[in-house]
Amino acid sequence: MADNFLERHREEYEQKKAEWLRKKKHIPATKRNIERPDDESL
């Protein structure tokens, strides 16, 4: 194998992971509002 093969791939992996995490943090979490009837027996 070439010199520094694993190191290069690890660096690429870390960069992609950091970019993915940045994008993931910008997505707001959806909150679900479940409307329940006043009478629970329905």
N, C-alpha and C positions, 0 to 999 in steps of 0.2 A: 504494500500500500504506500501511497505517497506520504511524504512527511507532513505532519500537522493536519492530516485528513480529519481525524476526529475533532480536533480543536476547531477547525473551520466550520464543520457541521454543527458543533455545539454553539458557536457564536451565531450562526444563522438561525438556529432553533431559538436561542434566547431573544434575538431581535424580533422574530415572528411572534413569539409568545408575548413580548412586551407590547407589540402593536395590537394583538388580539385583546389583551387585557385593557388597553386604553379604549378600544372601541366598545368593549363590553361595559365599561363603566359609564359610558355616555347614554346607554339605553335605559330609560326610566322603567322602574318596576311597575307593572300594571297592578292596580288595586281593584279587587272585585267587590262590588257592592251588591250583596244578595238581598233582595227585598223579600221579606217574609210577611205572610199575612198576619193580621192581628190575632186571628183565631188559629192556633197551632193545630187544631184537629182537622183542618181541611186537607 
